[in-house]
Amino acid sequence: DTAAGGVGAFISSSGKKEIEYGVVDYECGFAKTGSKVDVNSVSSCNLDHRKSFISGDDNRDNQLTAWLLNRISDSSTDVIMGVFDMIDGAGHSHGFDNNDKYLEAISAADVQVGSILNVIKERAALNNEEWLVVLTSDHGGHRFLAWGKHGKKKDQDEVIPFAVALYGSEQKLAALVYPVTHMDVHPTVMHWHNIAPTRVDGRVQGLQ
């Protein structure tokens, strides 16, 4: 089973900007108004388990954490993805730099990710499974006057976290080859599943 949860533009969701259409839902086709996947759908063409949260809800990352923990605890789920959104919100509101609100959001996400990793470790040990975990971001950012933006300053906006961990296995991960980008997630995960990474045009951006 596959599972994914989050908010737009990852998964179509409702919120302050009405409906934002997510890239995962776009894979299931288009309607005149956007994705064919309803924001409240619990599954889709490529997800056995789907959950959208309300953009702008200050509790959305806590809700996502609870949902991910539930999915990880279900042994039928094999591939899981979640997008934490509060860090991005804090960055846009206060700047993607050394300020209290942005650092508080990072600290909160760190605790949430820690609780998820604990459950993954428990499941890996209990079921004798191997788990590959990849953590990254879709962009960096910078301060613009009193708030934050991205996509304007090349060096700052392209700096992202990228961490890979392996649980329940004696295998050793190869060292990361820098520079690393979020585009490397696709070939890395496909390699883990012994599947050749592909794109419609036959080219893949990123390295495993």
C-alpha positions in Angstrom: 0.0 0.0 0.0 1.0 3.6 -0.6 0.1 6.5 1.6 0.6 10.3 1.5 -0.6 13.2 3.6 -0.1 17.0 3.5 -1.5 20.2 2.1 -1.3 22.1 -1.3 0.7 22.2 -3.4 1.7 18.6 -2.4 -1.8 17.2 -2.0 -4.9 19.2 -3.0 -6.4 20.7 0.1 -8.8 23.4 1.3 -7.8 26.4 3.3 -7.3 30.2 3.2 -6.7 30.1 -0.5 -9.8 28.0 -1.1 -8.5 24.9 -3.0 -4.8 24.4 -3.9 -4.2 21.6 -6.3 -1.3 19.3 -5.3 1.2 17.7 -7.6 0.5 14.2 -6.3 -3.2 14.6 -7.2 -2.4 16.0 -10.6 -0.9 12.6 -11.5 -4.5 11.3 -11.6 -5.6 13.6 -14.4 -7.1 17.1 -14.8 -10.5 18.5 -14.8 -11.5 22.0 -15.9 -11.0 23.3 -12.4 -7.8 21.4 -11.6 -7.1 17.9 -10.3 -9.8 15.2 -10.7 -9.1 14.1 -7.1 -11.5 15.6 -4.6 -9.8 17.3 -1.6 -11.6 15.0 0.8 -10.8 11.7 -1.0 -9.2 9.1 1.2 -7.6 7.3 -1.8 -6.7 8.1 -5.4 -5.3 6.5 -8.5 -1.8 6.3 -7.0 -2.5 6.3 -3.2 -4.2 3.6 -1.2 -4.4 6.0 1.7 -4.6 9.8 1.1 -5.2 12.6 3.6 -5.3 16.3 3.0 -5.1 18.9 5.8 -6.4 22.5 5.8 -3.8 25.0 4.7 -3.4 27.6 7.3 -4.6 25.4 10.2 -2.0 25.9 12.9 -2.5 22.3 14.0 -1.9 20.7 10.6 1.5 19.3 11.3 0.3 17.7 14.5 -2.6 16.2 12.7 -0.2 14.9 10.0 2.1 13.4 12.6 -0.8 11.4 14.1 -2.0 10.3 10.7 1.5 9.2 9.7 2.0 7.3 13.0 -1.3 5.4 12.3 -0.2 4.5 8.8 3.2 3.4 9.9 1.7 1.2 12.6 -0.4 -0.5 9.9 1.9 -3.3 8.5 0.0 -3.2 5.2 1.5 0.2 4.3 4.8 0.0 2.4 5.5 3.5 1.0 4.7 6.6 3.1 5.2 10.3 2.4 4.3 13.3 4.4 4.9 17.0 4.0 5.2 19.2 7.1 4.1 22.7 6.3 4.5 24.8 9.5 8.2 25.5 8.8 7.3 26.9 5.3 4.6 29.0 6.9 6.9 30.4 9.5 9.5 31.2 6.9 7.1 33.2 4.7 5.7 35.0 7.7 9.0 35.8 9.5 11.9 35.0 7.1 13.8 31.9 6.4 16.6 32.8 8.7 17.7 33.0 12.4 14.5 34.3 14.0 12.5 32.8 16.9 9.4 31.9 15.0 11.3 30.1 12.2 13.5 28.2 14.7 10.5 27.3 16.8 8.8 25.7 13.8 12.0 23.7 13.0 12.2 22.5 16.6 8.6 21.4 16.5 9.1 19.5 13.3 12.2 17.9 14.8 10.1 16.5 17.6 7.4 15.2 15.3 10.0 13.6 13.0 11.6 12.0 16.0 8.3 10.4 17.1 7.8 9.0 13.6 11.4 7.6 13.5 10.8 5.8 16.8 7.7 4.0 15.5 9.6 3.1 12.3 12.4 1.6 14.3 9.9 -0.4 16.4 8.1 -1.7 13.3 11.4 -2.6 11.6 12.5 -4.6 14.6 9.1 -6.2 15.2 8.5 -7.3 11.6 12.2 -7.8 10.5 11.8 -5.1 7.9 14.2 -2.8 6.2 13.2 0.9 6.1 14.7 3.7 4.0 13.9 7.2 5.3 14.6 10.3 3.3 14.1 13.8 4.7 14.4 16.9 2.6 12.8 20.2 1.6 11.4 21.6 -1.6 13.3 24.9 -1.3 15.3 27.1 1.0 14.6 30.8 1.4 15.7 34.2 2.6 14.4 37.3 4.5 12.7 40.0 2.4 12.1 43.1 4.5 9.9 41.8 7.4 8.9 38.4 5.9 10.4 35.6 3.8 10.5 34.7 0.2 12.1 32.1 -2.1 12.9 31.8 -5.7 14.7 35.1 -5.8 18.2 34.5 -4.4 19.9 31.6 -6.0 22.4 30.5 -3.3 20.1 30.9 -0.3 17.0 29.6 -1.9 18.6 26.4 -3.2 20.1 25.4 0.2 18.0 22.5 1.6 18.4 19.8 4.3 18.9 16.3 2.9 19.2 13.3 5.3 19.0 9.6 4.5 18.7 6.9 7.2 18.4 3.1 7.1 16.6 1.1 9.8 16.4 -2.7 10.3 19.4 -3.5 8.0 23.1 -4.2 8.3 23.6 -2.5 4.9 25.8 0.6 4.9 24.6 3.6 3.0 27.0 5.2 0.6 28.2 8.6 1.4 26.2 11.5 -0.2 27.8 13.0 -3.3 27.5 16.8 -3.1 25.8 18.9 -4.2 22.7 17.1 -3.1 19.2 18.3 -4.2 15.6 17.3 -3.6 15.6 16.0 -7.1 17.8 13.1 -5.9 14.9 11.6 -3.9 13.3 10.0 -6.9 16.2 7.9 -8.2 17.3 7.1 -4.6 13.9 5.7 -3.7 13.5 3.8 -7.0 17.0 2.3 -6.6 16.0 1.1 -3.1 13.0 -0.7 -4.6 15.2 -2.2 -7.4 13.2 -0.2 -10.0 14.8 1.8 -12.8 13.9 5.5 -12.3 12.0 6.8 -15.3 10.3 9.9 -16.7 7.9 10.4 -19.5 10.7 11.9 -21.6 13.1 9.1 -20.6 15.3 11.5 -18.5 15.6 11.7 -14.7 16.8 14.7 -12.8 18.9 13.7 -9.9 21.3 11.0 -8.7 20.9 8.0 -6.4 
